[in-house]
Amino acid sequence: HWSCSKVFPSGAFSLVFQKAIERAPPDESLAARVLNLIDSITFSVFQYTTRGLFECDKLTYTAQVTFQILLMHKEINAVELDFLLRYPAQTRVTSPVDFLSNHSWGGIKALSSMEEFRNLDRDIEGSAKQWKKFVESECPEKEKFPQEWKNKSALQRLCIMRAIRPDRMTYAVRDFVEEKLGSKYVVGRSLDFATTFEESGPATPMFFILSPGVDPLKDVEKQGKRLGYTFNNRNFHNVSLGQGQEVVAEQALDLAAKEGHWVILQNIHLVAKWLSSLEKKLEQHSEGSHQDFRVFISAEPAPSFEGHIIPQGILENSIKITNEAPTGMHANLHKALDNFNQDTLEMCTREHEFKSILFALCYFHAVVAERRKFGPQGWNRSYPFNTGDLTISVNVLYNYLEASSKVPYVDLRYLFGEIMYGGHITDDWDRRLCRTYLEEFIKPEMLEGELLLAPGFPLPANMDYNGYHQYIDDALPPESPYLYGLHPNAEIGFLTQTSEKLFRTVLEMQPRDTSMGDGGVVTREEMVKALLEEMLEKLMDEFNIAELVAKVEERTPYAVVAFQECERMNILTSEIKRSLKELDLGLKGELTMTSDMENLQNALFLDMVPESWTKKAYPSTASLGTWFADLLTRIKELEAWTGDFSLPSTVWLAGFFNPQSILTAIMQCAARKNRWPLDKMTLQCDVTKKNRDDFASPPREGAYVHGLFMEGARWDAQAGIITDARLKELTPAMPVVFLKAIPADKQDLCNVYPCPVYRTRQRGPTYVWTFNLKTKENPSKWVLAGVALLLQV
C-alpha cells in the first residue's frame, strides 16, 4: 500500500510515517499486525493532510480517501460510484409527483434503468405518500428509506439520495464515511497547537496558511511562553516580510539555528523573488542545527492555481496548518464585540446612544462577514471585510456623537456604508444591500427599545460589557438564514451548490487511465467517441446569413437582433464541429493528439462544457448534457424566428447570446413610433397571470417574455405582488411578463422593488436589466433576502 518515497518524498511525511508505525498496536499474528499498521498509517496520513486543508475542502479529501479504499477492496461498485459523482440525469422529463423536481426525476429515471434500481420510479409513484414523507423530512439521511429500498447498500442509498435531496448530500457523505471508516474520520475537532508542535523539529518548520481575521502568532507566543521562548528573552525572533526585511530574516535564521532559538517569518508570500533563497537557507539549517531551533512560517493561500509561488521544498518539509475564523452568527457576534471592552463602552458622554449604535454595528459587521457563505445570493462578489472596518467605524461614531447635539443618523450610515465598509464594495447591488442593512439597524427607533436586528432578536437595552456577551448567549436565536434577512431556501440552495462542488471535484480526481473496472464497462475513449458522434449528428447546419438578409423587407430593430444572434450562433456551432471532428481524427490515430484535444476529451468525459466552447458561448452553469440540449432548443427558437422575422408571440429571453439587445430593441421600436428620445425612456414591467401557451400572438407594442425564475421569494399571480417563497421551492417560475417602453418620467415608483435580472445563479457579472416589481411589503425586505430574477436555473 505504501510507497512513501513516491507519494511524499518529504521530511515531514517520513516523520509522520515513522510515528504511525510506532503508534500501531503490536500483535502476535502477522495479519492482525499488518491491519493495525494500515489502520494507524491511514489515520495518521489523514490527520497530517486535513490539518493543512481549509474546512470547505476537508470533506472532499475524506470522501476521495474513502471511495478509493473501498474500490481497492472491491467493496463498492464502480458504476454506482460513477452515477453518484456524475449524476447523468435524463433531461426533458416531467416529474409525476409534487415533492420531486424534474431534475430529481431525471436522476430517478436514469437510476431505474440500472438492474439494482429497477422499478424505483414505479415504487415512488405507487407509494407517493411514504416517499413524500421521507423526502420532506428534515434530515432524510438519518431516516430509513421506504419499502425494501432500506435494505440497499450504503452507496446505493447515497445514489438515490443524490437524486431526491441534493441539499443533504454533504451530511449523507459524512455519515457514509463514518459508517465505512469509523467516526474518528469525521469528528470536527482540530488538533490543538501543542500536540502539533511536538511533530516539528529543526528540519520541519510549521507553515500557517492564513485566513482573514485570524492571527496564528498568538498560538506560537503562548507555546513559546510555556517553554521559555519570548521576545524579552531574546530567543524568539519575529520578522514580518514585505518591507525589505529579507536580510534581517536570513540573519535571524542563522543566529537561531546556532543558538537554538525560535523564528517566525510572517507573510512570506509578499517576497516572491526571495523564496528560493529561503528554501536554500532552510535546507542548509535542516542538518547540524541546534536541537531546539524552530521555524514558523505564515503565508496567504494563492488566489488561483497559477498564482502558487511557495517553493515545493518548503511545502514538502513543513507541517501545514490552517487557522480559520469561527463560523456562524453566534461566534461572529461574540468576536465582533471582543474588539471592545468595558472602557470602550464608558468613553462616550452620550452613553445610551453610543452603546446602542455600537451593538448594532457589531451585529451589522457579523452579518456582512458571515453572509458570504450563501454565495451569490449572499453577495454578488466576495469582499474582505475586516475588524479594522468595525473599530474605525466605532471611532467615527464616538467623534460624531461627541461633536453634535443630535444623533446624525444619515451621516453615520453614509460613513459606515459608503466609506468604511463600502470602500471594499465594487458592485452596485451589493452597495444597495449594505446600505439597506444600515437603514434597518441604525435609525431613531433604536433608542425607543423596539428595534429588531433579526426576527426574535431585539436590540438589547443599556447593559455593561459582560452583560452584552451574556445577552448574545441568552437571546440570539439558533443559526438560520433568518438572522441575515434571508429565506430558509437560501440555505438549501447553498448546501446544494456545496454538494455539487464536492462531487464535481471528486469526479475530477478519479484516476484517468483506467476503465471502470470489470463487468464490461465502456472505456473512457469509447464513451467520448459515442458522445462525440451523437453531438455531430444532432448539430444543424449554420444559418445562411446572406439568404436571411435578402428575405427581410425592413431592417427593424428586431430583425437586426435576429441577425446578430444567428451570427453568434454560427461562430459557436462551427467551433463545436471543428473541435469535435479534430478530436475524432485524433482518437482514430489520423492526427497527433494535442493538449487542446486532450482537454476536449477530458471535458466530454467529465460532462463539462469545454473551455473553447464557453469562450464563444453565453454564461451557463449547466453540465455538458443539459447545456447541449439547451443549445439545440436555442437553435430551434432562432429558426422559428427567422422563418418569417415576426416577433414570437412570447420571447424566450434566456435564449439570447445578448438578452440586453432585445430589451433595447423594444425601446427603439417605441422611440421610432412615438418619436421619443431613447435616453429618456425606460421599460415598464407588468407581470401577467398567464403562461406561455396562453398567448397566440405578440402584443401591439412591446413584447411578452417567458422563461424567468425568481430566487429568494415568489410571485403571487393572483395578488400581483412579490411574496414569501415556499419552503424547498428555490426558483419558482414566473408567469409571462409584458414589457413595454414608456417615458422615464411616467413610471410608477411607488410600492415597487427594483429587481435585478441575472442570466445565471452566479449573478454578479451576468446582470441583464432591472425590472420594477410590485410589492405590498417594504422593498428593503426583498433587498436583504437577495431577491432576483434569473434567466436560467
Order of alpha helices (4+ residues) and beta strands (2+ residues): alpha-alpha-alpha-alpha-alpha-alpha-alpha-alpha-alpha-alpha-alpha-beta-alpha-beta-alpha-beta-alpha-beta-alpha-beta-alpha-alpha-alpha-alpha-alpha-alpha-beta-beta-alpha-alpha-alpha-alpha-alpha-alpha-alpha-alpha-beta-alpha-beta-beta-beta-beta-beta-beta-beta-beta-alpha-beta
